[in-house]
Amino acid sequence: MLHYSFSITNLYLCTQINKNIMQLQFPRQISTYSGKVRDVYNIADALMVIVASDRISAFDYILPRTIPHKGQVLNQTAAHFFEAVDLIVPTHVLAVPDANVTIGLRCQAYPIEMVVRGYLAGHAWRLYSAGKREVCGVKLPDGLRQNDKLPTPIITPTTKSHIGHDEDISEKEIMKSNLVEAHEYAEMKHHALTLFNKGTEMAAERGLILVDTKYEFGRFDDRIYVIDEIHTPDSSRYFYTEGYEERQSKGEAQKQLSKEFVREWLIANHFQGLEGQTIPEMPDDFVAHTTARYVELYEKITGETFIPADMTNVNERIMDNTLPALNELLKNI
């Protein structure tokens, strides 16, 4: 449940904060990069300071409004899962010194995302309902309904774009285009399914179903690491376990925790990222509702109470919390 409320002033403050977040300057900083939702600082070509902003994207576009505390939710949810999988899959995380900050290895990212699907939902369902029975080279049986469990989890990769649209791609096409070496792709597949199985187990413990998710991987010193984020509301879709079977038998929509409700709002307001469409601006009440949904997922999936970080001077807070951890890591570089 949500433990705090928002005012118009709070919404304005959060918007201004996220416009200024790229003004940070760290020791031995070489360059900066602003992604869809994160600002990334290259430190000595060996480390990255990753600041999760409150920006929100959908259909591969950054939306006009920011979502208060979304960055904190993403960073702390990812940290929760990175810690849980650290012993089974190499992760890039070295420290999480602030609510919005992760320090990690500066890996060379692979140009594809590994999307793992355990249920027929979202993008895969939209293709299936349009008559397609193959997604990214993976054949699907006839007779499936929206949100049905798949016979076994499948991997449906996409090309990774920081600006434009991600595109579906098959394993055969990946090998043909030499985007990834065969042995590297095999290792990434193994890691992705291992992570999905662990995420499924952890979700079940919290009364949730991990429906689908995406993983990104990178290489550092000839080793493959999972990078970016895992099992967050931006990268994953969850259903509630309770009532799932009954809702499926009745053909009802599933109760879910994900970013899909944002996409549905955009579709209802005539935007799907298609050429010629204008991105609608969220009203204040929907912005506050979106924050509440993100917080709900954090509390449900982690079992912890969400404690909003101080927003009065975010840049100062980030620097005060991050510099000691960063300076300690830089001693070894």
C-alpha positions in Angstrom: 0.0 0.0 0.0 1.0 3.6 -0.5 2.3 5.3 2.7 2.4 8.9 1.5 0.5 11.4 -0.7 1.5 13.8 -3.5 0.8 17.4 -4.1 1.1 19.5 -7.3 4.3 21.0 -5.7 5.8 17.6 -5.2 5.1 16.7 -8.8 6.7 19.9 -10.0 9.7 19.4 -7.7 10.3 15.8 -9.0 10.1 17.0 -12.6 12.7 19.7 -12.0 15.0 17.3 -10.2 15.0 14.8 -13.0 15.8 17.5 -15.5 18.9 18.5 -13.6 20.2 15.1 -12.6 22.8 15.0 -15.5 24.7 17.9 -13.9 26.5 15.5 -11.5 30.3 15.3 -11.7 32.3 12.4 -10.2 36.0 11.7 -9.7 37.8 10.3 -12.8 34.6 10.8 -14.8 35.3 10.4 -18.6 31.8 10.7 -20.2 28.1 10.6 -19.5 25.2 9.0 -21.3 21.5 9.6 -20.8 19.3 6.6 -21.6 15.5 6.2 -21.6 15.3 6.1 -17.9 18.9 6.1 -16.5 21.8 8.5 -16.6 25.1 6.7 -16.8 28.6 8.0 -15.8 31.7 6.4 -17.2 34.3 6.3 -14.5 37.9 5.6 -15.5 36.6 3.3 -18.3 36.2 0.6 -15.6 33.2 1.6 -13.5 29.7 3.0 -14.2 27.7 5.2 -11.8 24.1 4.5 -12.9 21.5 7.0 -11.7 17.9 5.8 -12.1 15.7 8.8 -12.9 12.0 9.2 -12.7 11.6 9.2 -16.4 9.2 6.7 -17.9 9.1 5.2 -21.4 6.6 3.2 -23.3 6.5 2.0 -26.9 10.2 3.0 -27.0 9.4 6.7 -26.3 10.3 8.8 -23.3 7.0 10.2 -22.0 6.6 13.9 -21.2 5.9 13.6 -17.5 8.2 12.0 -14.8 6.8 9.6 -12.2 7.8 10.6 -8.6 10.0 7.9 -6.9 9.9 5.6 -9.9 13.7 5.7 -10.2 14.1 4.7 -6.5 11.6 1.8 -7.0 13.5 0.5 -10.1 16.9 0.8 -8.5 15.9 -0.8 -5.2 13.9 -3.5 -6.8 16.8 -4.4 -9.2 19.2 -4.3 -6.2 17.0 -6.8 -4.3 17.1 -9.3 -7.2 20.7 -8.7 -8.1 21.7 -9.6 -4.6 19.4 -12.7 -4.7 21.0 -14.1 -7.9 24.6 -13.1 -7.3 25.8 -16.6 -6.5 24.2 -18.2 -9.6 24.8 -15.7 -12.3 27.6 -13.0 -12.5 26.2 -9.5 -12.0 27.7 -6.2 -12.7 26.7 -4.7 -9.4 29.5 -3.5 -7.0 27.6 -1.2 -4.7 24.2 0.4 -4.2 25.1 3.6 -2.2 22.0 5.6 -2.7 18.3 5.0 -3.3 18.7 6.0 -6.9 22.3 4.8 -7.6 24.1 1.6 -8.5 27.8 1.4 -9.1 28.7 -1.4 -11.5 31.4 -2.7 -13.8 31.6 -0.9 -17.1 30.7 -3.9 -19.3 30.5 -3.8 -23.1 26.8 -4.4 -23.6 25.6 -6.9 -26.2 23.3 -5.4 -28.8 20.3 -7.6 -28.0 17.9 -8.1 -25.1 16.9 -11.6 -24.0 13.1 -11.5 -23.4 11.9 -14.6 -21.6 8.2 -15.4 -21.7 6.4 -17.9 -19.5 2.9 -16.8 -20.5 1.2 -15.5 -23.6 0.8 -11.8 -22.8 1.7 -8.3 -24.0 3.6 -8.0 -27.3 3.5 -11.8 -27.9 -0.2 -11.9 -27.4 -0.8 -9.0 -29.8 1.2 -10.9 -32.5 -0.6 -14.2 -31.7 -4.1 -12.6 -31.8 -3.2 -11.1 -35.2 -2.8 -14.6 -36.5 0.9 -15.1 -36.2 2.1 -18.5 -34.7 5.8 -17.8 -34.6 7.5 -15.2 -32.4 11.3 -14.6 -33.0 11.6 -18.0 -34.7 9.8 -19.8 -31.8 6.7 -21.7 -32.9 3.5 -21.4 -30.8 0.7 -24.0 -30.7 -2.8 -23.1 -31.9 -5.7 -22.7 -29.4 -3.9 -20.5 -26.8 -5.8 -17.7 -25.0 -4.5 -14.4 -23.8 -2.4 -14.9 -20.6 -2.3 -18.7 -20.9 0.8 -20.4 -19.5 3.1 -21.6 -22.3 4.2 -25.2 -22.4 7.7 -24.1 -21.5 9.4 -20.7 -21.1 10.6 -19.3 -24.4 13.2 -16.7 -25.4 12.2 -14.0 -27.9 15.2 -11.7 -28.4 15.0 -8.1 -29.5 17.6 -5.8 -30.9 18.5 -3.1 -28.4 17.9 0.5 -29.2 18.6 3.5 -27.0 16.7 5.9 -29.2 14.4 4.2 -31.7 12.3 1.0 -31.6 13.6 -2.4 -30.4 12.9 -5.0 -33.0 12.1 -8.7 -32.7 14.9 -11.0 -34.0 15.3 -14.7 -34.1 18.3 -16.8 -32.9 18.9 -17.8 -36.5 19.0 -14.1 -37.5 21.4 -13.3 -34.6 23.8 -16.0 -35.7 23.6 -15.0 -39.4 24.2 -11.3 -38.6 27.1 -12.1 -36.2 25.6 -9.8 -33.6 26.8 -12.3 -30.9 29.1 -15.3 -31.2 27.4 -18.6 -30.9 29.1 -19.6 -27.7 28.3 -16.3 -26.1 24.6 -16.5 -27.1 24.4 -20.0 -25.6 25.8 -18.7 -22.3 23.3 -15.8 -22.4 20.4 -18.1 -23.0 21.5 -20.3 -20.1 21.8 -17.3 -17.8 18.5 -15.9 -18.9 16.6 -19.1 -18.2 18.4 -19.5 -14.9 17.4 -16.0 -13.9 13.8 -16.5 -15.0 13.6 -19.7 -13.0 14.9 -17.9 -9.9 12.6 -14.9 -10.5 9.7 -17.3 -10.8 10.5 -19.0 -7.5 10.9 -15.6 -5.7 7.6 -14.3 -7.2 5.7 -17.4 -6.1 6.9 -16.9 -2.6 5.2 -13.5 -2.7 2.0 -14.7 -4.3 2.9 -13.6 -7.8 3.5 -15.1 -11.2 6.5 -13.9 -13.2 4.8 -13.7 -16.7 7.7 -12.3 -18.8 10.8 -10.2 -18.4 13.9 -9.0 -20.3 17.6 -9.4 -19.4 20.6 -7.5 -20.8 24.1 -8.8 -20.7 27.6 -7.4 -21.1 31.2 -8.5 -21.2 34.0 -7.4 -18.9 37.5 -9.0 -18.9 36.2 -12.0 -21.0 33.3 -12.8 -18.6 29.6 -12.3 -19.3 27.6 -10.4 -16.7 23.9 -9.6 -16.4 23.6 -5.8 -16.4 21.0 -3.0 -16.3 18.1 -4.3 -14.2 16.3 -7.5 -13.5 12.7 -8.3 -12.5 11.6 -4.6 -12.1 8.2 -3.2 -13.1 9.9 -1.7 -16.2 11.4 -4.9 -17.4 8.8 -7.5 -16.1 5.2 -8.4 -16.0 3.6 -10.1 -12.9 0.2 -11.6 -12.3 -1.3 -12.3 -8.9 -1.4 -16.0 -8.3 -4.6 -15.9 -6.3 -7.5 -16.0 -8.7 -5.4 -16.6 -11.8 -7.0 -19.9 -12.7 -10.5 -18.7 -12.1 -10.0 -15.6 -14.2 -8.5 -17.6 -17.0 -11.4 -20.1 -17.0 -13.9 -17.2 -17.2 -11.9 -15.3 -19.9 -11.4 -12.3 -17.6 -8.4 -10.0 -17.5 -5.7 -10.9 -15.1 -4.9 -8.8 -12.1 -1.3 -7.7 -12.7 1.6 -5.7 -11.6 3.5 -4.2 -14.5 3.9 -1.2 -16.7 1.2 -2.6 -19.0 -1.4 -0.2 -17.5 0.6 2.7 -18.8 0.7 1.3 -22.3 -3.1 0.7 -22.0 -3.6 4.3 -21.0 -1.5 5.5 -24.0 -3.5 3.2 -26.4 -6.7 4.6 -25.0 -5.4 8.0 -25.7 -4.5 7.1 -29.3 -0.7 6.5 -29.0 1.2 3.3 -29.8 4.5 4.8 -30.9 3.3 4.9 -34.5 4.4 7.5 -37.1 2.3 10.6 -37.0 1.0 10.0 -33.4 1.4 12.5 -30.7 2.4 11.4 -27.2 -0.3 12.4 -24.7 0.7 14.1 -21.5 -0.4 12.3 -18.3 -2.7 14.4 -16.0 -1.6 14.8 -12.3 -4.0 12.2 -11.0 -2.7 9.5 -13.4 0.9 10.4 -12.5 0.2 9.9 -8.8 -1.7 6.6 -9.7 1.4 5.4 -11.6 3.7 6.1 -8.7 1.3 4.2 -6.4 1.3 1.2 -8.8 5.1 1.2 -8.9 5.3 1.3 -5.1 2.7 -1.5 -4.9 4.9 -3.8 -6.9 8.0 -2.9 -4.9 6.3 -3.8 -1.6 4.6 -6.9 -3.0 7.7 -8.4 -4.7 10.2 -7.5 -2.0 8.0 -7.8 1.2 9.6 -4.5 2.4 7.9 -1.2 3.1 8.8 1.5 0.6 10.5 4.5 2.3 10.6 7.5 0.0 14.0 9.1 -0.3 14.4 12.8 0.6 13.6 14.8 -2.6 14.6 18.3 -1.3 18.1 18.2 -2.8 18.5 15.0 -4.8 21.8 15.9 -6.4 23.5 16.7 -3.1 22.1 13.6 -1.5 23.3 11.4 -4.4 26.8 12.9 -4.2 27.0 12.6 -0.4 26.0 8.9 -0.5 27.9 7.9 -3.7 31.3 9.5 -3.3 32.6 7.4 -0.4 31.7 4.1 -2.1 33.0 5.3 -5.4 36.3 6.5 -4.0 36.8 3.2 -2.2 36.3 1.3 -5.4 38.6 3.6 -7.3 41.5 2.6 -5.0 41.7 -0.7 -6.9 41.8 0.9 -10.3 
